[in-house]
């Protein structure tokens, strides 16, 4: 993700902490979504990031720090019994 962000924001400095490397593999194969459910993605991660950047720069998203734009904040606000 940092590499994608750096592609969109060339002046972004990415600092990697090699002492805390996560050895897990986050590559996802979505063939089963396609084969079983007939679902295929239409937008790549990089294209989605480009859309978000454009929405923020154009003012369609005026404050990206609002809770409504944060999955973490939305989940944290749920009351689960």
Residue pairs with C-beta under 8 A, 6 or more apart in sequence:
1 45
2 14
2 16
3 14
4 45
4 46
4 49
5 12
5 14
5 49
6 12
6 14
7 46
8 46
8 49
8 50
8 53
9 53
30 40
30 41
33 39
33 40
34 40
43 51
52 61
52 64
55 61
56 64
61 69
63 69
67 73
67 74
67 77
68 74
